[in-house]
Every structure is written in structure tokens, then in C-alpha cells.
């Protein structure tokens, strides 16, 4: 954990220490019982928007997020959902692995799914509380209108995270994913062999 916090701040000990202290304080206040129960985030889980299945070619867990299924509702519950999900992902990391790969699928995304406050909250939790956990974010099925929301979010993404994000054209979707993930580890929905498993059932 300490190595991850150091890498997140380019091995600046003072900055990494401040980030770690901030994380420990947040964890104590936001997750006082040590973990978040599915019963606390039932409406978020009901949206059926986050899955985990398979490993990429580097041995990193593959997570699939359906942005079009998200409904902007209670911000605190969404933040608990993000924390619960990241805890689930981290607890299922293969031995020796620290990072995961996420396929962000925006098929069906529209203004009814847009949630800038939620996106920024999730980004803050990922960057400040789970640094160096994201290996790559592959964004697919991107509708043109999403770029309006993206322009609002982009300035808040740190430089390390920006380098991990790629947008994939629909025509190049399958070959791009197969470059990253073997067919036997790729979810069926993208032409692979594995069925998606909801994050709460992993």
C-alpha cells in the first residue's frame, strides 16, 4: 500500500504521506465498520451496472461498467457503491497483482444517465483512496453527447490517470479488446467466452 501511495505522488514522501493520512481518515469516517454491506447500496446494485470477470494478458482482473444503466440519485449511496465495488475488486486481485482493467461501456448513455457530481466523486475516491489500482480504462460505444460530460470531468483527472484512458471506435472494438484480453478471458458480450458476473456475486 505504501509503495502505491508513493508511486501516486512520484515518490515525493511528504505528498505521499499526506495522501495516506487523508485516506486513513476517510476510511475511518466513511467505512467505520470496515466494509460496506450490499444492503446499504441495494438501489445501486439493482441497476446491474458493474460486473467482474476474467483477466487481461497481464493478469489484471477485468471489470465491465455499463454507464448507460446508471441513474443519478443519492450521491452518498453512489459513493458507498463505488467504495464497495473497489473493495470487491481489490479483494479478488490475483497474488502479486495490484491493478485492474475496466471496460467502460457507454451504450445507451444519455442525459438521463449523466451525473457529473457522481463521476467526480467516483474519480476522487479512485485517485485519492485507491491510488495506482487502475491499470487501464477502455471506453467503448461512446455516444457523441457523452463528450459534453467528458469535457467537464477531464480537468479533474490527474495526469497519471489520463494516460490510462483510451477511447475505442466501434469498428475497432473487438480487435482492440483482443489485444488486451485473450478470447477465453473476454466476456461473451464482446465476442469472448466468459459470462459476466455482477460485482456483488464475485
Long-range contacts (C-beta under 8 A, 24 or more apart in sequence): 4-98, 4-131, 4-132, 4-133, 5-131, 5-132, 7-131, 7-132, 8-127, 8-131, 8-132, 8-160, 19-128, 19-131, 22-128, 23-128, 23-129, 26-128, 26-129, 27-129, 30-79, 30-80, 30-83, 31-83, 35-84, 35-87, 36-80, 36-83, 36-84, 36-87, 38-84, 38-200, 40-77, 40-80, 40-84, 41-77, 41-80, 41-81, 41-84, 43-73, 43-74, 43-77, 44-77, 44-78, 44-80, 44-81, 45-81, 45-198, 45-199, 45-200, 47-71, 48-198, 50-85, 50-198, 50-199, 51-187, 51-196, 51-197, 51-198, 51-199, 52-88, 52-89, 52-92, 52-197, 52-199, 52-202, 53-187, 53-194, 53-195, 53-196, 53-197, 54-181, 54-185, 54-186, 54-187, 54-192, 54-194, 55-94, 55-181, 55-185, 56-101, 56-135, 56-136, 56-180, 56-181, 56-185, 57-180, 57-181, 57-182, 58-135, 59-94, 59-96, 59-97, 60-97, 60-99, 60-100, 60-101, 60-135, 60-136, 61-89, 61-92, 61-93, 61-94, 61-97, 61-100, 61-101, 62-100, 62-101, 62-102, 62-103, 62-181, 62-185, 62-186, 62-187, 63-89, 63-100, 63-101, 63-102, 63-103, 63-199, 64-102, 64-103, 64-105, 64-187, 64-189, 64-196, 65-102, 65-103, 65-104, 65-105, 66-105, 66-107, 66-108, 67-104, 67-105, 67-106, 67-109, 67-113, 67-146, 68-105, 68-106, 68-107, 68-108, 68-109, 68-110, 68-113, 69-108, 69-113, 70-113, 70-115, 70-118, 71-112, 71-113, 72-113, 72-114, 72-115, 72-117, 72-118, 75-117, 75-118, 75-121, 78-115, 78-118, 78-121, 78-122, 79-121, 79-122, 79-125, 82-121, 82-122, 82-125, 82-126, 83-125, 83-129, 84-199, 85-199, 86-125, 86-126, 86-129, 86-130, 86-133, 88-199, 88-200, 88-202, 89-133, 89-199, 90-130, 90-133, 92-202, 98-132, 98-133, 99-132, 99-133, 99-134, 99-135, 100-133, 100-134, 100-135, 101-135, 101-136, 101-137, 101-138, 101-180, 101-181, 102-134, 102-136, 102-137, 102-138, 103-138, 103-140, 103-177, 103-187, 103-190, 104-137, 104-138, 104-139, 104-140, 105-140, 105-141, 106-139, 106-140, 106-141, 106-142, 106-143, 106-146, 107-140, 107-141, 109-141, 109-143, 109-145, 109-146, 110-143, 110-145, 111-145, 114-149, 116-149, 116-152, 116-153, 119-149, 119-153, 120-153, 120-156, 123-153, 123-156, 123-157, 123-161, 124-156, 126-161, 127-157, 127-158, 127-161, 134-161, 134-164, 135-164, 136-164, 136-165, 136-166, 136-180, 137-164, 137-165, 137-166, 138-166, 138-168, 138-176, 138-177, 138-180, 139-165, 139-166, 139-167, 139-168, 140-168, 140-170, 140-173, 141-170, 141-173, 142-167
